[in-house]
Amino acid sequence: MTLPFLEFFLGTVVSLATSWVLVTRLERVGERIGLSEALLGVLAALAADAPEITSSVTALSHHQRSIGAGVVIGSNVFNLAALLGLGALVSGFIALHRKVVVLGGVVAMLVASSCIATITGVFSVGTGLVIAGLVFGTYVIVLGAKGQSLRRLAIPVKWHEWISVAIEEEELELSEAIRPPRGRTSDFMVAAGALVTVVVASATMERSASTLGRHFHVADAVIGAIVLAGVTSLPNAVAAIHLASKGRGAAALSTALNSNSINVIAGLLIPGLFVGLARSSVPGSVTAWWYVGLTLVTLVFAFLSRGLRRWQGGVLVLGYLAFVVVLVSAT
């Protein structure tokens, strides 16, 4: 089994290193085409999610549906604990504006609810995708609409004023956290090459992890929701902990919540529409419910405390460790 171990190690190293290159180059490309700071944050989250999305799509396309769903939803549980929980432990306190928490939190909870409804069979994959896509798509449109453009949206005046303030508060921090240089033609080419490399490396990582799991009789749910989920989420975790330690709370929250929503839509629901998802199971339901529950706990903490304190970060980390214990026991 030396070859699968080597493939997994090399795939992990190459995927994570190249995803960082992809993020930085796409930020430069976004700066060149004039994206707002908030949309740059969404673009960066999408690029950083490339390993999770590729691993999930690879697993689903090979009919390893438990692994595919586990990578996405397990990554989301890991993100909350590593990006925000560890961030709060490291920094002592992640300060957040309540409007930013509410704006991002409503979107995150709606997408998470669509995810669990689909995983448990309440929604069809198509229904879950439409709801999650509409919610997140509307959010992206609102982030990109400023000033007169935002006023043209068919929303009440009070909502317009509230959303405008929330976006301004978020972008005040994002403008300091995300300041890429203006992109050049070479950045487009590097980003394209990095994307191809990430896809190939992540697919290799997923296949080798599946092979090792079968050899050592490790359940697919554990391989997906714990092993692959944790490894593929490391770039996001490092970036968010850095942002939190620098006092960029909104940027850390945006990274975590946007990453989770993108994971669900691009890594689970879209490919699931074509190849199907795993039937409802105890491990799958545990992972999905933990994702929704930990998201809700995070948002409640953040709203009540206007941020996340060190002890609250500790609760999130312990919540993830409890998830690992429960999931392993359930398999």
C-alpha positions, 0 to 999 in steps of 0.5 A, a space after each residue: 500500500 506504499 503507492 496509495 500513501 505516496 499518492 495521497 501525500 503528494 496529492 494533498 501537498 500539491 492541491 493545497 499549495 496550488 490552491 493558494 496560488 489559485 486564490 491569489 491570482 483570482 483575487 488579482 483577476 477580480 481586482 482587474 475587472 473591478 469586483 467589489 471587496 465583498 465579491 472578491 471575498 466570494 471569489 477567493 472562497 470559491 477558489 479556496 474550495 477547489 480541493 473540496 469541490 473536486 474531491 466531492 465531484 470525483 467521489 460522486 462520479 465514481 458512485 462513492 456517494 457517502 464520501 462525496 457528501 461527507 467531504 462537503 458537509 464534513 468540510 463545513 463542520 470543520 470550517 466553523 471550528 477551524 476558521 472561527 473557533 480556532 480563530 477566536 482561540 488564537 486572537 482572544 476575540 473576533 469582533 463582528 458587526 451585528 448587521 454583518 452577522 445577520 446578513 451572512 447568517 441568514 444566507 448561511 442558514 438557508 443554504 444549510 437548511 436546504 442541504 439537510 432537507 436534501 440529504 434527508 430526502 425531504 427535498 429532491 436534489 433539484 429542489 434543494 439546488 434551486 432554493 440554495 442557488 436562489 438564496 446564494 445567487 441573490 446574496 451575490 447580486 446584492 453584494 455586487 450592487 452598490 449605490 444606485 444599482 442597489 436602489 434599483 432592486 425591488 426591495 423596501 426602502 428600509 431593507 435597502 438602507 439596512 443592507 447598504 449599511 451591512 455591506 459597508 461594514 463588511 467591506 470596511 474590513 474586507 478592503 484591508 484584508 483583501 488588497 490584491 494588486 491589479 491583475 495582468 494577463 499572466 495572472 489569467 494564465 497562472 490561474 488557469 494552470 493552477 485550477 487544472 493542477 488543483 483538480 488533478 491533484 485533488 482527484 488523485 487525493 480522493 482516489 488514493 484515500 478511498 483505496 486506503 479506506 477500503 484496505 484498512 476497513 475505514 468507513 466511507 463516511 469517516 474517509 469523507 467527512 473527517 479525513 478528506 474534509 479536514 485536509 481539503 479545508 486547511 487553506 481556508 483555515 490558515 487564511 481565516 486564522 490569520 485574518 482573525 489574529 489581525 482583527 479582521 473579523 468580518 473577513 474571517 466570518 465571510 470566508 467561513 460562511 461563503 465557503 460553506 455555501 459554495 461547498 454545498 451548491 458546487 460540491 454537492 447539489 450540482 453534481 448530485 443533480 446529475 449522478 445522485 446522492 447517497 441514500 439517507 443514512 445515520 452517518 450522513 444525517 449526523 454530519 448534516 445535522 451537526 453542520 446545521 447545528 454548529 452553524 446556528 450556535 456560531 451565529 447565535 454566539 456572534 450576534 449576542 457577543 458582537 463577535 466570538 470570544 475565546 471561550 466561545 471559540 473553544 465551544 466550537 472546537 469541542 463541538 467539532 471534536 464531539 462530532 468526530 467521536 459521534 461519527 466514528 461511533 455511528 459507523 
